[in-house]
C-alpha cells in the first residue's frame, strides 16, 4: 500500500519484462527452430485511469477496474465526499455514492 499515483509515468518500467519475459520468448524461439508469431497484450493502466462515473436514478455510480497483477489504491472524490479503496488484482468494483 502507500503507493502514489504515477500520473507522469516517471516510474514506468519494462524491467520486469526484460528480465523475465524476453528470455522466455528467446528460449521459445530457439526451441521452435523457426519464426514465431507472438500476440502480446498492452500494458494495463492503473485504476485511476479506468474510472467511469454514471448518474443512475439520481445517484452517482463509480465503476473501477484494476487489470494489474497487484492490488492498487484508488481515491474517489466527488461532491465534497471522498474515500480510499484498495482494489485486489484483476478486479472490478462498483461504488454508489449517496
Number of C-alpha atoms within 10 A of each C-alpha: 7 6 8 9 14 11 11 7 8 7 8 9 9 10 9 9 11 11 10 10 12 12 12 13 13 12 11 14 14 12 9 10 9 9 9 12 7 7 6 6 6 6 9 13 12 19 22 18 12 13 16 12 15 12 11 9 7 8 11 16 17 18 16 22 24 26 20 17 11 10 17 24 18 20 12 15 11 11 8 5 9 10 10 10 13 13 20 17 14 13 15 13 14 13 13 13 17 9
